Each structure stands twice: as C-alpha cells, then as structure tokens.
Amino acid sequence: MARKSSGIGDGMRQHHNHHPPPPPPPAPSPMLLQRWHWRCLIAGVNCVYSSQFLVPDCSRQQYHLSEDRRTEAAGKLFARPPLNHYLATVRYECYLEQKAGEYLAIPLEEKERRTCPSGLKCLSYWSYNLGSDFSDILDAALATWEYNKNLTAMEKADQVGCNFSEDYLTQEIACFFRPIEP
C-alpha cells in the first residue's frame, strides 16, 4: 500500500528559504531538456542532441537503481491515488504521473512531452506513491533542480505543456531513476 510522505513538500519549502545545496557528487550535470530552438546556457554542460531535444547527461551512477528497485519504483509510480485522496479529486493532465512506469524503461530522448498543470501536484503524486523509501532520491533531484535553476537564471518560456521549471525537475528525477548502463 502506498504511503503518504511529506518529505518533498517540506524539502521544497526548505529550499525556498535558503540557498540549496550543490548537486550530488561527482560533478554537477545540469538537466536541460529543451524543445525546438532552445539551447544549453551553461558553459560545459553535457548534452546529447537528438532531433528536437537536448537531453541531459545522466552520469550520476550512485543514484541509479538496480533493476529490482527500478521495477518497484515503476509499479508505485504507475499506481493512482485512492479515490478518496485529495490528489484524486482533480483532473490529471500530467503524463509524468500517468506514464511514469514507461519513463523508467525507455531512453530519455524517446520520451514524449508532458502536460503538467502544476509542478507541485506532480511532486505530491510522486511523493505519495513512492513513500519514504525513495525520498532520498526525490530530495536529491529537487535539490539539484533548485541549484541549477538558480544557476541558470533562465526565464520561463511560453510553450505548450510544462513550463521550464517543471520539465527541468521531471528530467532530473528521471535521471536518478535511470538504470545503470554497462
């Protein structure tokens, strides 16, 4: 049974109150998934160009999950909250929530765009479904996202779907859940 975790919400408020910590070692790897004509704005960022997107370099192996843990996370993320839960009372448009299991199994450059009306709603859903077992991964992703967002100081761009901040965080979390590659 999914457990409710308030760690993400608390972590988000905490990061807004003071400077967020630097990204996890070994080195910062800014997550920039940008559509169409957007470009990496940080010197030295590691990106792979694939037709429409610049995809992040997911090289932080210490946060990658084993296949069993990845399967467990995918199962929890793919579940919907109980009908009587407040998260189930709104109409969901966020593919991050609806297709999270698929996101963990396919390359980042193949992921479709998502429509996220509320980044906080998406975070609440992840936090609720994953429970405390994966809170360290989500907290690390959130901290890295906050750090890089402040570092780039990029303005939000008009676009269909998620705004830059929400999509940025989505990709950061996806990187932490990406399997270890040979």
JOBELGI-V697634 format. One line per field, one symbol per residue. ss: DSSP state (A for helix, B for strand, O for the rest). phi: phi as a letter, one per 40 degrees, with the letter a starting at -180 (. if undefined). A space follows every 10 residues. Layout:
ss: ???
phi: ???
This chain:
ss: OOOOOOAAAA AAAAAAAOOO OOOOOOOOOO OOOBBOOOOO OOOOOOBBBB OOBBBBOOOO AAAOOOAAAA AAAAAAAAOO OOOOOAAAAO OOOOAAAAOA AAAOOOOAAA OOOOOOOOAA AAAAAAAAAA AAAAAAAAAA AAAAAAAAAA AAOOOOOOOO OOOAAAAAAA AAAAAAAOOO OO
phi: .cbcbbccdc cccccccacc ccdcccacbd cbbbcfccac bbcgccbbcb fbbbbcccbc ccbccccccc cccccccccb cddccccccb ccbccdccbd dcccbbddcc cccbbbcacc cccccdcccc gcdbcccccc cccccccccc ccfcccbcac gccdcccdcd cccdcccccc bc
